[in-house]
Every structure is written in C-alpha cells, then in structure tokens.
Amino acid sequence: MKKVLLFALPLFLFSCKSGVDAHKTAIEELGTSWDAATTAVTGFSESLTKDITSYTESASTMMLDSTAAAALKGDAATKWAEATAAYKAASEGYAPVQTELNDFVTMWTEKAAGVTALKDGLAAGKIEGDVAAQVAELSGLATQATEKVTAWTTKQAELKTAADSALGMLKSAYEAVAKK
C-alpha cells in the first residue's frame, strides 16, 4: 500500500494543473478574440471618420456665404433651404454613432489593461484574482464589440445613403445658383 501511495502521489501532483496552466487556453482564446475585436472596432472607427471627413469636405466646396444665401429668391431659395436642411440632418445623423463609438472605445481601452494583465500573468506564470470571472467578462466584451461593429456598420450604411442623397441635393442646388 505504501508503494502504491508513493507511486500515485507524484502522478496526482503532476496531473493537477497549476492555476495558470488551468486557464492557459481560455486566456489565449481571449487574447485572440480581443485582438480581432480591437481590429474590427479600429477599422470601423477609421471608416466612419473617413466617411464624415469626406462628406464634410465635399459639402464645404458647395456652400454659399450667408449674404449669397439670403439673396436667393423663389425656387432657388426653396431648393437651397431644402438642400441645406437635408445636409444638416444627414450630418447630424452621424453624431449619435460617433458618440456611442467614442464611449465604447474609452471603456474598451480601460478593459484592455485586464487582457494585458492576464496575458502577462500567463507569461510570468502568476495570475491573481478570479481568472475565470475575468476571462468570462472580457470574452463577453469581445463578443459585444463584434456585435456592436455589425450594428454600427449597418447604421453607417444607412447614414451614408442619407448623406449621399443630401450631398446630391446640395450639389444640384449649388450648381443651380452658382450658374447665375
């Protein structure tokens, strides 16, 4: 019996994973999904900024100063007012998405420290706290980021359609009054 215990004890000790090793796969998967979600959020942010910048720059080439706009009469004044109102509405449509994105990125940046701590702890062989809960929370955020990017991308397409339409109206109205 003594020999069996002496033989079984080392096997038992070596078969039990240390706290760090028990979470290795989960932390590595979290790191991969976090990096992918970060790339998606960053890509969306860059795309949204590009759209807003392009839209603003295009519209800025077709603006009348207040004196010229006030001098418009009849149909030209009506079309100009409609076009500028559509432009304003379309440009304001981006604000809620931009605000939500900025708030999310702020939170995301704060939570990234937790992912880094888990990765560093894994590399160092020492992790503190409830690792399973940390991994679960951060994995949930990575999933949420992916879902948000999907929703934001859909909203961006809608905003872009409205912005393109408003820009078309503005261009048409500008060309009509600029010829005069």
C-alpha positions as CSV (number, residue, x, y, z in Angstrom):
1,M,0.0,0.0,0.0
2,K,2.9,2.3,0.9
3,K,4.4,1.7,-2.5
4,V,1.1,2.5,-4.3
5,L,0.8,5.8,-2.4
6,L,4.4,6.7,-3.1
7,F,3.8,6.0,-6.8
8,A,0.4,7.6,-7.0
9,L,1.2,10.8,-5.1
10,P,3.7,12.2,-7.7
11,L,1.3,11.2,-10.5
12,F,-1.5,13.0,-8.8
13,L,0.6,16.1,-8.2
14,F,1.8,16.3,-11.8
15,S,-1.6,15.6,-13.2
16,C,-3.1,18.6,-11.4
17,K,-2.6,21.7,-13.5
18,S,-1.3,24.8,-11.8
19,G,-3.7,27.8,-11.6
20,V,-2.0,29.4,-14.5
21,D,-2.0,26.3,-16.7
22,A,-5.6,25.7,-16.0
23,H,-6.5,29.0,-17.6
24,K,-4.0,29.0,-20.4
25,T,-6.3,28.0,-23.3
26,A,-9.0,30.4,-22.1
27,I,-6.6,33.3,-21.8
28,E,-5.1,32.5,-25.2
29,E,-8.5,32.4,-26.8
30,L,-9.5,35.6,-25.1
31,G,-6.3,37.3,-26.4
32,T,-7.1,36.1,-30.0
33,S,-10.8,37.3,-29.8
34,W,-9.8,40.5,-28.1
35,D,-7.3,41.3,-30.8
36,A,-9.8,40.5,-33.6
37,A,-12.4,42.7,-31.9
38,T,-9.9,45.5,-31.4
39,T,-9.1,45.3,-35.1
40,A,-12.8,45.4,-36.1
41,V,-13.5,48.4,-33.8
42,T,-10.5,50.3,-35.0
43,G,-11.4,49.5,-38.6
44,F,-14.9,50.7,-38.1
45,S,-13.8,53.9,-36.4
46,E,-11.4,54.7,-39.3
47,S,-14.1,54.0,-41.8
48,L,-16.6,56.2,-40.0
49,T,-14.1,59.0,-39.7
50,K,-13.3,58.7,-43.4
51,D,-17.0,59.0,-44.3
52,I,-17.6,62.0,-42.1
53,T,-14.4,63.8,-43.3
54,S,-15.2,63.0,-47.0
55,Y,-18.8,64.2,-46.6
56,T,-17.8,67.4,-44.8
57,E,-15.1,68.2,-47.3
58,S,-17.4,67.6,-50.3
59,A,-20.1,69.8,-48.8
60,S,-17.7,72.6,-47.9
61,T,-17.0,73.1,-51.6
62,M,-20.7,73.8,-52.2
63,M,-21.6,76.2,-49.5
64,L,-22.8,79.8,-50.1
65,D,-22.0,82.5,-47.7
66,S,-24.9,84.0,-45.7
67,T,-25.2,87.0,-48.0
68,A,-25.4,84.9,-51.1
69,A,-27.9,82.5,-49.5
70,A,-30.1,85.4,-48.3
71,A,-30.1,86.9,-51.8
72,L,-31.7,83.7,-53.3
73,K,-35.3,84.1,-54.4
74,G,-38.2,81.8,-55.3
75,D,-37.5,78.3,-56.4
76,A,-33.7,78.7,-55.9
77,A,-34.2,79.8,-52.3
78,T,-36.6,76.9,-51.6
79,K,-34.2,74.3,-53.1
80,W,-31.3,75.7,-51.3
81,A,-33.1,75.7,-48.0
82,E,-34.2,72.1,-48.6
83,A,-30.7,71.0,-49.6
84,T,-29.0,72.6,-46.6
85,A,-31.7,71.2,-44.2
86,A,-31.1,67.7,-45.7
87,Y,-27.3,68.2,-45.4
88,K,-27.7,69.3,-41.8
89,A,-29.9,66.4,-40.9
90,A,-27.6,63.9,-42.6
91,S,-24.5,65.3,-40.9
92,E,-26.2,65.3,-37.5
93,G,-27.2,61.7,-38.0
94,Y,-23.6,60.7,-37.6
95,A,-23.3,62.2,-34.1
96,P,-25.0,59.5,-32.1
97,V,-23.0,56.8,-33.7
98,Q,-19.8,58.7,-33.2
99,T,-20.7,59.4,-29.5
100,E,-21.5,55.7,-28.9
101,L,-18.3,54.6,-30.6
102,N,-16.2,57.1,-28.6
103,D,-17.8,55.9,-25.3
104,F,-17.2,52.3,-26.3
105,V,-13.6,52.9,-27.3
106,T,-13.0,54.6,-23.9
107,M,-14.4,51.6,-22.0
108,W,-12.6,49.2,-24.3
109,T,-9.2,50.9,-23.7
110,E,-9.7,50.7,-20.0
111,K,-10.7,47.0,-20.1
112,A,-7.7,46.2,-22.4
113,A,-5.5,46.5,-19.3
114,G,-7.2,43.5,-17.9
115,V,-6.5,41.4,-21.0
116,T,-2.9,42.6,-20.9
117,A,-2.6,41.6,-17.2
118,L,-3.9,38.2,-18.0
119,K,-1.5,37.7,-20.9
120,D,1.4,39.0,-18.8
121,G,0.4,36.8,-15.9
122,L,0.2,33.8,-18.1
123,A,3.7,34.5,-19.5
124,A,5.1,35.1,-16.0
125,G,3.3,32.0,-14.5
126,K,1.4,34.0,-11.9
127,I,-2.2,35.3,-12.2
128,E,-4.1,37.0,-9.4
129,G,-7.8,37.2,-8.8
130,D,-10.7,35.2,-10.1
131,V,-9.3,34.4,-13.5
132,A,-12.4,32.6,-14.8
133,A,-14.6,35.6,-14.0
134,Q,-12.1,38.0,-15.6
135,V,-11.9,35.8,-18.7
136,A,-15.7,35.5,-18.9
137,E,-16.3,39.3,-18.5
138,L,-13.6,40.2,-21.1
139,S,-14.7,37.5,-23.5
140,G,-18.3,38.9,-23.2
141,L,-17.0,42.3,-24.1
142,A,-15.1,40.9,-27.1
143,T,-18.4,39.4,-28.3
144,Q,-20.2,42.6,-27.6
145,A,-17.6,44.6,-29.6
146,T,-18.2,42.3,-32.6
147,E,-22.0,42.7,-32.3
148,K,-21.7,46.5,-32.0
149,V,-19.4,46.7,-35.0
150,T,-22.0,44.8,-37.0
151,A,-24.8,47.1,-35.8
152,W,-22.7,50.2,-36.4
153,T,-21.8,49.1,-39.9
154,T,-25.5,48.7,-40.7
155,K,-26.2,52.1,-39.3
156,Q,-23.2,53.6,-41.2
157,A,-24.7,52.2,-44.5
158,E,-28.0,53.9,-43.7
159,L,-26.2,57.2,-42.8
160,K,-24.1,57.0,-45.9
161,T,-27.2,56.6,-48.1
162,A,-28.8,59.6,-46.5
163,A,-25.6,61.6,-46.7
164,D,-25.1,60.7,-50.4
165,S,-28.7,61.8,-51.1
166,A,-28.2,65.1,-49.2
167,L,-24.9,65.7,-50.9
168,G,-26.6,65.2,-54.3
169,M,-29.4,67.7,-53.3
170,L,-26.8,70.2,-52.2
171,K,-24.8,69.8,-55.3
172,S,-27.8,70.2,-57.5
173,A,-29.0,73.3,-55.6
174,Y,-25.4,74.8,-55.6
175,E,-25.0,74.2,-59.3
176,A,-28.4,75.9,-60.0
177,V,-27.5,79.0,-58.1
178,A,-23.8,79.1,-58.9
179,K,-24.5,79.4,-62.6
180,K,-26.3,82.7,-62.0
